[in-house]
Amino acid sequence: MAKDILFDDVPEAQRAELLEANAIGTEEQLVRREFTESEMTFMKHQLSEVSIKQDTTAKEKAKIVKDFNDSIKIMEKERQKLLQGLKDTYYESEEKVYKMADFTEGTISFYDANGHKISTRRMYPEERQVNIGEELKKLPQPVKIKARA
């Protein structure tokens, strides 16, 4: 029956020489070895460090991916806005406009601050009715001349 340890009475440093001298040959093989307690402890420590580093890196990656996705969303919104503008050939903005009535034509026109006509529409019935009192106030007042006695 084969022994578990050959030359167990010889120091480990010299065993390789005795094995070489007494073997009928050598070959390369995959050999299974059990880890020692200290190796297991070291590996557990390494595993915890790698796990922490991996978790940190994964969180950093998630933040970077989110930042990239947010940036892409912003660019996509801007792209859609530009495409829509090119398609429509106009844009809309909230501005103060001036409502002007043309009673002879029966229309209301809207002008921007530069005096450019924005739009024109027909007058509503309530816009056709003019408050005569207010209109009279706008007219130049006649000059009163004193009568000579």
PAPAMAR-401370 format. One record per residue (C-alpha): residue number from 0; residue in three letters; z, x, y. Coordinates in Angstrom, 2 decimals. Last residue first. Example, Ala and Ser with C-alpha at 12.3 -4.5 7.8 and 13.67 -1.06 7.14 Angstrom:
BEGIN
<site 1,'Ser',<7.14,13.67,-1.06>>
<site 0,'Ala',<7.80,12.30,-4.50>>
This chain:
BEGIN
<site 148,'Ala',<-24.82,-70.08,142.95>>
<site 147,'Arg',<-26.61,-67.68,140.81>>
<site 146,'Ala',<-26.39,-68.30,137.04>>
<site 145,'Lys',<-24.95,-65.57,134.97>>
<site 144,'Ile',<-27.25,-64.37,132.19>>
<site 143,'Lys',<-26.00,-64.41,128.65>>
<site 142,'Val',<-27.74,-61.93,126.39>>
<site 141,'Pro',<-28.78,-63.46,123.10>>
<site 140,'Gln',<-27.03,-62.17,120.01>>
<site 139,'Pro',<-29.17,-60.18,117.62>>
<site 138,'Leu',<-29.38,-61.90,114.24>>
<site 137,'Lys',<-26.92,-60.90,111.51>>
<site 136,'Lys',<-24.40,-63.58,112.49>>
<site 135,'Leu',<-27.13,-66.18,112.08>>
<site 134,'Glu',<-27.67,-65.10,108.47>>
<site 133,'Glu',<-23.98,-65.52,107.68>>
<site 132,'Gly',<-23.93,-69.03,109.11>>
<site 131,'Ile',<-27.16,-69.96,107.37>>
<site 130,'Asn',<-25.76,-69.20,103.93>>
<site 129,'Val',<-28.98,-68.74,102.03>>
<site 128,'Gln',<-29.84,-70.62,98.89>>
<site 127,'Arg',<-32.48,-68.73,96.94>>
<site 126,'Glu',<-29.87,-66.57,95.18>>
<site 125,'Glu',<-28.28,-69.65,93.56>>
<site 124,'Pro',<-31.67,-70.57,92.05>>
<site 123,'Tyr',<-32.06,-67.12,90.47>>
<site 122,'Met',<-34.64,-64.93,92.12>>
<site 121,'Arg',<-37.50,-63.58,90.02>>
<site 120,'Arg',<-37.17,-59.99,88.89>>
<site 119,'Thr',<-37.92,-56.50,90.12>>
<site 118,'Ser',<-36.94,-53.12,88.71>>
<site 117,'Ile',<-36.03,-49.54,89.58>>
<site 116,'Lys',<-37.71,-49.22,92.98>>
<site 115,'His',<-37.16,-45.75,94.41>>
<site 114,'Gly',<-35.06,-45.61,97.58>>
<site 113,'Asn',<-33.32,-42.35,96.76>>
<site 112,'Ala',<-30.01,-44.12,96.03>>
<site 111,'Asp',<-31.77,-46.33,93.48>>
<site 110,'Tyr',<-33.54,-49.60,94.28>>
<site 109,'Phe',<-33.28,-53.07,92.69>>
<site 108,'Ser',<-35.70,-55.83,93.61>>
<site 107,'Ile',<-34.96,-59.55,93.79>>
<site 106,'Thr',<-37.91,-61.92,94.04>>
<site 105,'Gly',<-38.86,-65.20,95.71>>
<site 104,'Glu',<-41.97,-63.70,97.34>>
<site 103,'Thr',<-41.05,-64.88,100.86>>
<site 102,'Phe',<-37.32,-64.54,100.13>>
<site 101,'Asp',<-37.57,-60.85,99.21>>
<site 100,'Ala',<-33.98,-59.92,98.29>>
<site 99,'Met',<-32.73,-56.35,97.86>>
<site 98,'Lys',<-30.11,-55.28,95.33>>
<site 97,'Tyr',<-29.12,-51.63,95.69>>
<site 96,'Val',<-28.37,-49.57,92.60>>
<site 95,'Lys',<-25.29,-47.53,91.68>>
<site 94,'Glu',<-25.96,-45.58,88.54>>
<site 93,'Glu',<-25.25,-45.73,84.78>>
<site 92,'Ser',<-27.93,-43.70,83.01>>
<site 91,'Glu',<-30.82,-44.51,80.72>>
<site 90,'Tyr',<-33.44,-42.17,79.36>>
<site 89,'Tyr',<-37.21,-42.40,79.08>>
<site 88,'Thr',<-40.16,-41.23,76.92>>
<site 87,'Asp',<-38.94,-43.45,74.01>>
<site 86,'Lys',<-40.02,-41.08,71.21>>
<site 85,'Leu',<-39.23,-37.89,73.10>>
<site 84,'Gly',<-35.88,-39.31,74.17>>
<site 83,'Gln',<-35.15,-40.46,70.61>>
<site 82,'Leu',<-35.95,-36.99,69.29>>
<site 81,'Leu',<-33.67,-35.42,71.91>>
<site 80,'Lys',<-30.78,-37.77,71.06>>
<site 79,'Gln',<-31.33,-37.21,67.34>>
<site 78,'Arg',<-31.25,-33.43,67.86>>
<site 77,'Glu',<-28.07,-33.68,69.96>>
<site 76,'Lys',<-26.40,-35.75,67.24>>
<site 75,'Glu',<-27.62,-33.30,64.58>>
<site 74,'Met',<-26.31,-30.32,66.58>>
<site 73,'Ile',<-22.88,-31.94,66.83>>
<site 72,'Lys',<-22.92,-32.74,63.11>>
<site 71,'Ile',<-23.96,-29.16,62.29>>
<site 70,'Ser',<-21.07,-27.80,64.34>>
<site 69,'Asp',<-18.64,-30.11,62.59>>
<site 68,'Asn',<-20.07,-29.02,59.23>>
<site 67,'Phe',<-19.73,-25.35,60.18>>
<site 66,'Asp',<-16.14,-25.88,61.34>>
<site 65,'Lys',<-15.37,-27.79,58.13>>
<site 64,'Val',<-16.93,-24.99,56.04>>
<site 63,'Ile',<-14.87,-22.42,57.95>>
<site 62,'Lys',<-11.69,-24.45,57.44>>
<site 61,'Ala',<-12.43,-24.92,53.73>>
<site 60,'Lys',<-13.16,-21.20,53.36>>
<site 59,'Glu',<-9.87,-20.31,55.03>>
<site 58,'Lys',<-8.06,-22.69,52.67>>
<site 57,'Ala',<-9.85,-21.17,49.66>>
<site 56,'Thr',<-8.96,-17.66,50.89>>
<site 55,'Thr',<-5.28,-18.58,51.19>>
<site 54,'Asp',<-5.29,-20.15,47.71>>
<site 53,'Gln',<-7.05,-17.12,46.24>>
<site 52,'Lys',<-4.59,-14.75,47.91>>
<site 51,'Ile',<-1.64,-16.75,46.63>>
<site 50,'Ser',<-3.12,-16.91,43.13>>
<site 49,'Val',<-3.93,-13.17,43.18>>
<site 48,'Glu',<-0.36,-12.34,44.17>>
<site 47,'Ser',<1.11,-14.71,41.55>>
<site 46,'Leu',<-1.18,-13.27,38.86>>
<site 45,'Gln',<-0.25,-9.70,39.81>>
<site 44,'His',<3.46,-10.51,39.38>>
<site 43,'Lys',<2.75,-12.17,36.05>>
<site 42,'Met',<0.70,-9.13,35.02>>
<site 41,'Phe',<3.56,-6.77,35.93>>
<site 40,'Thr',<6.02,-8.86,33.91>>
<site 39,'Met',<3.64,-8.89,30.92>>
<site 38,'Glu',<3.13,-5.12,31.20>>
<site 37,'Ser',<6.92,-4.63,31.33>>
<site 36,'Glu',<7.35,-6.85,28.26>>
<site 35,'Thr',<4.71,-4.92,26.34>>
<site 34,'Phe',<1.24,-6.33,25.78>>
<site 33,'Glu',<0.01,-6.73,22.21>>
<site 32,'Arg',<-3.04,-4.69,21.20>>
<site 31,'Arg',<-6.27,-5.94,19.59>>
<site 30,'Val',<-8.80,-3.22,18.71>>
<site 29,'Leu',<-12.56,-3.51,19.23>>
<site 28,'Gln',<-14.02,-0.80,17.07>>
<site 27,'Glu',<-15.65,2.61,17.56>>
<site 26,'Glu',<-16.01,4.74,14.44>>
<site 25,'Thr',<-14.38,7.78,12.84>>
<site 24,'Gly',<-14.75,9.55,9.45>>
<site 23,'Ile',<-13.03,10.63,6.19>>
<site 22,'Ala',<-9.74,10.97,8.13>>
<site 21,'Asn',<-7.26,13.79,7.31>>
<site 20,'Ala',<-7.97,16.27,10.12>>
<site 19,'Glu',<-8.55,13.64,12.80>>
<site 18,'Leu',<-5.36,11.76,11.82>>
<site 17,'Leu',<-3.37,15.00,11.93>>
<site 16,'Glu',<-4.73,15.87,15.41>>
<site 15,'Ala',<-4.09,12.31,16.69>>
<site 14,'Arg',<-0.52,12.43,15.39>>
<site 13,'Gln',<0.42,15.52,17.46>>
<site 12,'Ala',<1.31,13.75,20.73>>
<site 11,'Glu',<3.01,10.92,18.83>>
<site 10,'Pro',<5.65,13.27,17.35>>
<site 9,'Val',<5.46,13.54,13.53>>
<site 8,'Asp',<7.83,11.57,11.23>>
<site 7,'Asp',<5.75,8.45,11.66>>
<site 6,'Phe',<2.77,10.26,10.15>>
<site 5,'Leu',<0.99,7.01,9.53>>
<site 4,'Ile',<2.46,3.85,11.05>>
<site 3,'Asp',<1.94,0.47,9.34>>
<site 2,'Lys',<1.74,2.16,5.92>>
<site 1,'Ala',<-0.95,1.29,3.45>>
<site 0,'Met',<0.00,0.00,0.00>>
